[in-house]
Amino acid sequence: MANRPFRSAALVAGLALAIACGPAAAQPRTAPADLVVFAPHPDDEVIGAGGVIQRAVASGQRVLVVFVTNGDGYADAASALTGRPTATLQAADYVTLAAARQREAVAADAILGLGAANLVFLGYPDGALAGLYADAGVEPVRSPTTGRTSTYGAVETDFHTLMHGQPAAYTRDAALADVREILVGAKPAQVFVTGPADQHPDHRATYELVREAMASIDFKGALLTFVVHSGAGWPSPVGPTPGSPFASRTIGGTTYPVGVPWPPPIRIPLTVRESTLKLQAIDENRSELAPTTGRLFLESFVKSDEVFWTAGSG
């Protein structure tokens, strides 16, 4: 997976200019945007690009965050939220989790300077995106947790219903059409998304959906990727370290993050204030902090920078 790094000075300079940018006014969700972040689950946008989002908002750019799922597939979080043992969880408990995660996403992104008009919830199935993307059939996949077969919003209405008056089936074609519609309407200069080296199947599937949708519209902007899940050695250093940058780590002969070149081709330094607000936004995702390992993992993405790879480098 590790291809040669793309070290274009022009791209880095253009990115720095584009993200060096007052809160966006409320706009229709299909209006043009300068920067779009695709998050497989609520919290991934803060983890990967919380600093970038703040800087874009501060410079007057319009940012759109697209949540591909409602985060309704994490059994430990649903158990902690409802007080039920994981073995006894019902579909309604996972919908309760989806509602909590949508509310948390709104609160978290408000800290970064975003309002409701900047957030899009697609409502596809958490934990089943890889199967959805791999299935070219017309029959919808079924969520293994909620039991649903079409998009929905537990609190915030799903994008397809907002735009077309009814939900979309859980199919590859429907998901691609929604992503394509967002990109055509937004016409962003930069798109950020979890990369193909990310070890979470939903994260890789989100990348593939975005990549394929871009190819279908001959997208000319910059595609930047980030890594959330890459085994026990990532992120490093462990814990929130706003005074230190991201670093690679070698354990048992394996260097983390896996499958991407290091050092990364793009590092965006963050100010102390940006790192502080990123930590506050991460901590708004309370349902993800409840499981015992959740807080340490999430807060470990608070560093003195954010790191990205370009298409073809990871």
C-alpha positions, 0 to 999 in steps of 0.5 A: 500500500505504501507508494512513493510520497507526493511532495508537491510544493505547489499542493502544500502551498495551495493547501496552506492558503486554502485552510489558513481561512469567520464562521460560515453562514447558513447555506443549503447543504448542496451549496458550494463549499471550499473544503469537504471532510468525509467522516465514516462515523461521527468523531472521525472528522475531529480526529483527522481534521479538527485543526484544518476545519478550524483554520478554514472556518477562521479564514471565512471558507465554507466547510462541509462535513459529511457523516457517512454513517450515524455510528450506530454499530459500536456495541460497547458504546451502545451498552455503556449508553443504555446500561444493557449487556452487549449480548442483550442489545436490541435494534432500538438500543443502536438507534438510541446510540445513533441519536446520541452520536448525531447530537454529539457530532453537532456539539463537537463541530460547533466547537470547531465553528460549524453549524447545522448547515455545515453538517450532512448525515448520509445514514448508511450502515455502520459496520456494514459499509465494506459489504455495501460497497462490495455488493453490486446487487440491487437488493439492499444490505441489512444493518447488523445492528439496527436491522434497517435497510435504508438511510435514516436520521435518528435526530438529524434527517438523512441527506437523501430524504432531505433532497429527495423526500424519501430515504435511500436503500442500503446499496452501493449505487445509492451511496455512490449517488449521494456522494456524487451529488454532494461533490457536484453541488459543493465543487470543493477545492479540497476533500479530506477522507480516511485513507485506504491504509486505514485498518477499519473496513468502514474507513476504507469503504468510505475512501473507495466511495469517495474515490469512485464518485470523484472519478465519475465526475472527473474531480479536479481538486485535491484529495487528502487522506488521514489514518485513524486505525492502524494497530497498537502503535498508532497514534503516537505519542500516546495521550494528548500531547499538544506540544509534540507532533505525530510520530511513527512508532516501531513495535516488534519490527512493524512500524506504525502507521502501517501502509503509508510513507513516513514522514507524511507528505503533508504536516499542518502545524496547529496552534495551542488554541487549535489543539485545545479546541480539538481536544474539547471537540473530541471530548464532546463525543461522550458515547465513544469515551465511555468504553474503557479504551475510548478516551485515551485512543481518541485524545491521542490524536491531539498533537501539535500538528495534523498529518495527511497523505495525498492520493497515491501515497496512502 
